[in-house]
């Protein structure tokens, strides 16, 4: 996912993080300067749903405007019900039991 806060804010005439922070505070969401900086200039690892709701209300947008999907660089997962390649062996997963010690 790509975080699109800065573009959405700019489309609504908000050009500075401090202006958005002030508007969020007026709507009841108090954000520290550090967190605001990260939301504004980076891609946050997580955003609380309550915070996202206030951000969307202030910017008059939806979460879909702020979170844009990006094509994944990882290959798609192989379906479980697929048959193994010829000569390949399917081994059951171990459950419990002891683990071996790492090499010294």
Backbone as a printed PyTorch tensor [residue, N CA C, xyz], in Angstrom:
tensor([[[  0.8380,  -1.1780,   0.0000],
         [  0.0000,   0.0000,   0.0000],
         [  0.8850,   1.2430,   0.0000]],

        [[  0.3870,   2.2690,  -0.6160],
         [  1.1020,   3.5470,  -0.6420],
         [  0.2720,   4.5810,   0.1050]],

        [[  0.9160,   5.3000,   1.0120],
         [  0.2730,   6.3300,   1.8230],
         [  0.2260,   7.6110,   1.0130]],

        [[ -0.9500,   8.1700,   0.8330],
         [ -1.1650,   9.2860,  -0.0850],
         [ -1.6600,  10.5470,   0.6230]],

        [[ -1.3410,  10.7020,   1.8950],
         [ -1.8590,  11.8290,   2.6850],
         [ -1.4720,  13.1750,   2.1010]],

        [[ -0.2270,  13.3180,   1.7470],
         [  0.2510,  14.6280,   1.2810],
         [ -0.4590,  15.0890,   0.0100]],

        [[ -0.6830,  14.1570,  -0.9070],
         [ -1.3630,  14.5020,  -2.1680],
         [ -2.8320,  14.8470,  -1.9180]],

        [[ -3.4940,  14.0580,  -1.0850],
         [ -4.9040,  14.3230,  -0.7770],
         [ -5.0380,  15.6740,  -0.0860]],

        [[ -4.1430,  15.9710,   0.8490],
         [ -4.1820,  17.2600,   1.5340],
         [ -3.9650,  18.4080,   0.5460]],

        [[ -3.0060,  18.2530,  -0.3360],
         [ -2.7180,  19.3040,  -1.3220],
         [ -3.9170,  19.5520,  -2.2350]],

        [[ -4.6240,  18.4800,  -2.5970],
         [ -5.8080,  18.6350,  -3.4460],
         [ -6.9080,  19.4200,  -2.7400]],

        [[ -6.8090,  19.4980,  -1.4210],
         [ -7.8040,  20.2330,  -0.6460],
         [ -7.2520,  21.5490,  -0.1030]],

        [[ -6.1060,  21.9730,  -0.6250],
         [ -5.5450,  23.2610,  -0.2560],
         [ -4.7440,  23.2800,   1.0260]],

        [[ -4.3870,  22.1160,   1.5530],
         [ -3.5720,  22.0410,   2.7630],
         [ -2.1530,  21.7180,   2.3130]],

        [[ -1.2520,  22.6690,   2.4820],
         [  0.0970,  22.5310,   1.9540],
         [  1.1510,  22.2710,   3.0220]],

        [[  0.7990,  22.4730,   4.2840],
         [  1.7680,  22.3000,   5.3700],
         [  1.2430,  21.3000,   6.3890]],

        [[  2.1700,  20.4980,   6.9240],
         [  1.8070,  19.5420,   7.9630],
         [  1.2500,  20.2610,   9.1830]],

        [[  1.8000,  21.4200,   9.4900],
         [  1.3260,  22.1680,  10.6630],
         [ -0.1280,  22.6170,  10.4930]],

        [[ -0.5230,  22.9560,   9.2630],
         [ -1.9160,  23.3450,   9.0170],
         [ -2.8560,  22.1550,   9.2050]],

        [[ -2.4370,  20.9850,   8.7220],
         [ -3.2550,  19.7870,   8.8920],
         [ -3.3150,  19.3910,  10.3610]],

        [[ -2.2020,  19.4930,  11.0450],
         [ -2.1540,  19.1610,  12.4780],
         [ -3.1160,  20.0560,  13.2580]],

        [[ -3.1410,  21.3190,  12.9130],
         [ -4.0500,  22.2720,  13.5690],
         [ -5.5090,  21.8960,  13.2920]],

        [[ -5.8200,  21.5600,  12.0460],
         [ -7.1950,  21.1790,  11.6870],
         [ -7.6050,  19.8860,  12.3960]],

        [[ -6.6700,  18.9460,  12.5130],
         [ -6.9690,  17.7030,  13.2200],
         [ -7.2240,  17.9640,  14.7000]],

        [[ -6.4400,  18.8660,  15.2890],
         [ -6.6320,  19.2170,  16.6960],
         [ -8.0120,  19.8440,  16.9120]],

        [[ -8.4390,  20.6850,  15.9810],
         [ -9.7630,  21.3050,  16.0730],
         [-10.8720,  20.2600,  15.9860]],

        [[-10.5790,  19.1440,  15.2920],
         [-11.5580,  18.0570,  15.1540],
         [-11.4540,  17.0500,  16.2960]],

        [[-10.5270,  17.3080,  17.2340],
         [-10.4220,  16.4470,  18.4090],
         [ -9.2920,  15.4410,  18.3910]],

        [[ -8.4380,  15.4840,  17.3730],
         [ -7.3180,  14.5510,  17.2800],
         [ -6.0170,  15.2980,  17.5250]],

        [[ -5.4310,  15.0680,  18.6770],
         [ -4.1760,  15.7120,  19.0240],
         [ -3.0210,  14.7920,  18.6380]],

        [[ -2.1940,  15.2320,  17.7090],
         [ -1.0700,  14.4430,  17.2010],
         [  0.2180,  15.1740,  17.5400]],

        [[  1.2150,  14.4180,  18.0130],
         [  2.5090,  15.0300,  18.3120],
         [  3.1630,  15.5050,  17.0170]],

        [[  4.0950,  16.4240,  17.1500],
         [  4.7970,  16.9430,  15.9690],
         [  5.5610,  15.8270,  15.2640]],

        [[  6.1590,  14.9280,  16.0330],
         [  6.9090,  13.8190,  15.4370],
         [  6.0220,  12.8720,  14.6550]],

        [[  4.8830,  12.5230,  15.2260],
         [  3.9550,  11.6280,  14.5310],
         [  3.3920,  12.3080,  13.2910]],

        [[  3.0870,  13.5950,  13.4020],
         [  2.5640,  14.3250,  12.2520],
         [  3.5910,  14.3710,  11.1320]],

        [[  4.8460,  14.5770,  11.5010],
         [  5.9100,  14.6030,  10.5100],
         [  5.9980,  13.2710,   9.7820]],

        [[  5.8770,  12.1810,  10.5350],
         [  5.9480,  10.8550,   9.9110],
         [  4.7360,  10.6000,   9.0230]],

        [[  3.5630,  10.9910,   9.4630],
         [  2.3670,  10.8260,   8.6350],
         [  2.4630,  11.6580,   7.3580]],

        [[  3.0240,  12.8490,   7.4810],
         [  3.1040,  13.7770,   6.3560],
         [  4.1600,  13.3750,   5.3390]],

        [[  5.3310,  12.9800,   5.8080],
         [  6.4450,  12.7850,   4.8720],
         [  6.8460,  11.3340,   4.6620]],

        [[  6.2650,  10.4270,   5.3860],
         [  6.6580,   9.0320,   5.2280],
         [  5.4650,   8.1380,   5.0070]],

        [[  5.7100,   6.8640,   5.1320],
         [  4.6490,   5.8790,   5.0740],
         [  4.5630,   5.2430,   6.4450]],

        [[  3.5050,   5.5100,   7.1770],
         [  3.4120,   4.9690,   8.5300],
         [  3.2690,   3.4550,   8.5120]],

        [[  3.8230,   2.8180,   9.5180],
         [  3.6960,   1.3670,   9.6530],
         [  2.2650,   1.0230,  10.0300]],

        [[  1.6710,   1.8630,  10.8500],
         [  0.2810,   1.6410,  11.2520],
         [ -0.3950,   2.9890,  11.4880]],

        [[ -1.7020,   2.9660,  11.3210],
         [ -2.5290,   4.1430,  11.6030],
         [ -3.7570,   3.6260,  12.3350]],

        [[ -4.0480,   4.2050,  13.4890],
         [ -5.2400,   3.7920,  14.2260],
         [ -6.4850,   4.1310,  13.4170]],

        [[ -7.4650,   3.2430,  13.4750],
         [ -8.6950,   3.4790,  12.7230],
         [ -9.4070,   4.7380,  13.1960]],

        [[ -9.3580,   5.0160,  14.4970],
         [ -9.9680,   6.2490,  15.0070],
         [ -9.2870,   7.4820,  14.4110]],

        [[ -7.9530,   7.4240,  14.3170],
         [ -7.1980,   8.5350,  13.7290],
         [ -7.5200,   8.6700,  12.2420]],

        [[ -7.5930,   7.5450,  11.5540],
         [ -7.9020,   7.5530,  10.1210],
         [ -9.2790,   8.1610,   9.8690]],

        [[-10.2120,   7.8560,  10.7580],
         [-11.5640,   8.4070,  10.6270],
         [-11.5510,   9.9380,  10.7310]],

        [[-10.7890,  10.4720,  11.6760],
         [-10.7200,  11.9320,  11.8510],
         [ -9.9920,  12.5720,  10.6680]],

        [[ -8.8960,  11.9440,  10.2290],
         [ -8.1510,  12.4730,   9.0710],
         [ -9.0740,  12.5510,   7.8590]],

        [[ -9.8450,  11.4860,   7.6300],
         [-10.7660,  11.4700,   6.4880],
         [-11.8600,  12.5280,   6.6330]],

        [[-12.3550,  12.7150,   7.8520],
         [-13.3960,  13.7260,   8.0640],
         [-12.8540,  15.1280,   7.7980]],

        [[-11.6470,  15.4080,   8.2890],
         [-11.0460,  16.7340,   8.1020],
         [-10.7520,  16.9960,   6.6270]],

        [[-10.2400,  15.9930,   5.9220],
         [ -9.8860,  16.1700,   4.5080],
         [-11.0460,  15.8690,   3.5620]],

        [[-12.1900,  15.4680,   4.1330],
         [-13.3610,  15.1140,   3.3270],
         [-12.9910,  14.1120,   2.2380]],

        [[-12.4110,  12.9880,   2.6900],
         [-11.9970,  11.9360,   1.7700],
         [-12.3490,  10.5850,   2.3810]],

        [[-12.0160,   9.5380,   1.6840],
         [-12.2400,   8.1850,   2.2020],
         [-10.8890,   7.5220,   2.4340]],

        [[-10.8530,   6.4420,   3.1990],
         [ -9.5930,   5.7190,   3.3730],
         [ -8.9910,   5.2530,   2.0370]],

        [[ -9.8410,   4.9870,   1.0650],
         [ -9.3470,   4.5690,  -0.2520],
         [ -8.5470,   5.6750,  -0.9380]],

        [[ -8.8210,   6.9310,  -0.5900],
         [ -8.0530,   8.0470,  -1.1440],
         [ -6.6560,   8.1040,  -0.5240]],

        [[ -6.5590,   7.7030,   0.7430],
         [ -5.2980,   7.7850,   1.4740],
         [ -4.4200,   6.5490,   1.3110]],

        [[ -5.0310,   5.4030,   1.0830],
         [ -4.2970,   4.1400,   0.9740],
         [ -4.4590,   3.5920,  -0.4340]],

        [[ -3.4330,   3.7360,  -1.2250],
         [ -3.4910,   3.2940,  -2.6110],
         [ -2.7740,   1.9560,  -2.7720]],

        [[ -3.4130,   0.9910,  -3.4180],
         [ -2.7430,  -0.2950,  -3.6170],
         [ -1.6090,  -0.1600,  -4.6190]],

        [[ -0.5700,  -0.9290,  -4.3900],
         [  0.5470,  -0.9920,  -5.3250],
         [  0.7610,  -2.4440,  -5.7090]],

        [[  1.2110,  -2.6870,  -6.9250],
         [  1.4870,  -4.0710,  -7.3080],
         [  2.5550,  -4.6600,  -6.3940]],

        [[  2.3540,  -5.8800,  -6.0150],
         [  3.2780,  -6.5450,  -5.1090],
         [  4.5040,  -7.0350,  -5.8650]],

        [[  5.6570,  -6.9300,  -5.2240],
         [  6.8960,  -7.4160,  -5.8330],
         [  7.1040,  -8.8940,  -5.5590]],

        [[  6.2980,  -9.4600,  -4.6550],
         [  6.4390, -10.8750,  -4.3340],
         [  5.5270, -11.6960,  -5.2140]],

        [[  5.9480, -12.8950,  -5.6010],
         [  5.1030, -13.7290,  -6.4500],
         [  3.8700, -14.1970,  -5.6730]],

        [[  2.8320, -14.4930,  -6.4110],
         [  1.5950, -14.9510,  -5.7940],
         [  1.8090, -16.2950,  -5.1130]],

        [[  1.0740, -16.5200,  -4.0580],
         [  1.1870, -17.7790,  -3.3210],
         [  0.6570, -18.9290,  -4.1670]],

        [[  1.2710, -20.0890,  -4.0280],
         [  0.8460, -21.2840,  -4.7410],
         [ -0.3330, -21.8900,  -3.9960]],

        [[ -1.4100, -22.2150,  -4.7030],
         [ -2.5530, -22.8260,  -4.0330],
         [ -2.1550, -24.1420,  -3.3640]],

        [[ -2.7670, -24.4360,  -2.2310],
         [ -2.4280, -25.6230,  -1.4570],
         [ -2.8580, -26.8940,  -2.1540]],

        [[ -3.9510, -26.8570,  -2.9010],
         [ -4.4760, -28.0800,  -3.4950],
         [ -3.7570, -28.4900,  -4.7770]],

        [[ -2.7030, -27.8280,  -5.1410],
         [ -1.9380, -28.1780,  -6.3410],
         [ -1.1470, -29.4490,  -6.1360]],

        [[ -1.0000, -30.2110,  -7.1510],
         [ -0.2090, -31.4360,  -7.1010],
         [  1.2670, -31.0840,  -7.1560]],

        [[  2.1160, -31.8100,  -6.4090],
         [  3.5500, -31.5280,  -6.4460],
         [  4.1510, -31.9240,  -7.7860]],

        [[  5.2640, -31.2900,  -8.1170],
         [  5.9740, -31.6380,  -9.3460],
         [  6.3730, -33.1020,  -9.2750]],

        [[  6.5350, -33.7300, -10.4160],
         [  6.8730, -35.1540, -10.4270],
         [  8.1580, -35.3880,  -9.6370]],

        [[  8.1210, -36.4100,  -8.8050],
         [  9.2890, -36.7440,  -7.9960],
         [  9.3760, -35.9650,  -6.7070]],

        [[  8.5260, -34.9270,  -6.5310],
         [  8.5650, -34.1410,  -5.2950],
         [  7.8010, -34.8730,  -4.2040]],

        [[  8.2450, -34.7330,  -3.0150],
         [  7.6350, -35.4130,  -1.8850],
         [  6.9350, -34.3940,  -0.9980]],

        [[  5.7390, -34.7260,  -0.5440],
         [  5.0220, -33.8590,   0.3830],
         [  5.2520, -34.4290,   1.7710]],

        [[  5.8400, -33.6140,   2.6430],
         [  6.0900, -34.0580,   4.0100],
         [  5.1700, -33.2990,   4.9440]],

        [[  4.6160, -33.9810,   5.9460],
         [  3.7410, -33.2730,   6.8870],
         [  4.5430, -32.2960,   7.7310]],

        [[  3.8760, -31.2350,   8.1810],
         [  4.5300, -30.2640,   9.0410],
         [  4.7110, -30.8540,  10.4260]],

        [[  5.8240, -30.5390,  11.0610],
         [  6.0550, -30.9930,  12.4290],
         [  5.2290, -30.1540,  13.3740]],

        [[  4.6740, -30.7880,  14.3290],
         [  3.9360, -30.0680,  15.3580],
         [  4.5570, -30.4100,  16.6970]],

        [[  4.9040, -29.3950,  17.4450],
         [  5.4910, -29.6170,  18.7570],
         [  6.8430, -30.2700,  18.6260]],

        [[  7.1800, -31.1060,  19.5870],
         [  8.4520, -31.8160,  19.5330],
         [  9.5920, -30.9020,  19.8780]],

        [[ 10.7770, -31.4560,  19.8420],
         [ 11.9460, -30.6590,  20.2100],
         [ 12.5740, -30.0620,  18.9770]],

        [[ 13.2310, -28.9680,  19.1780],
         [ 13.9520, -28.3080,  18.0920],
         [ 15.4280, -28.6350,  18.2440]],

        [[ 16.0980, -28.6020,  17.1330],
         [ 17.5350, -28.8320,  17.2000],
         [ 18.2240, -27.5390,  17.5760]],

        [[ 19.3740, -27.6920,  18.1830],
         [ 20.1490, -26.5210,  18.6040],
         [ 20.8280, -25.9090,  17.3850]],

        [[ 21.0070, -24.5900,  17.3460],
         [ 21.6890, -23.9460,  16.2220],
         [ 23.1630, -24.3410,  16.2080]],

        [[ 23.8030, -24.2820,  15.0490],
         [ 25.2240, -24.6430,  14.9700],
         [ 26.0640, -23.7000,  15.8210]],

        [[ 27.1360, -24.2350,  16.3320],
         [ 28.0190, -23.4610,  17.2040],
         [ 29.1040, -22.7920,  16.4200]]])
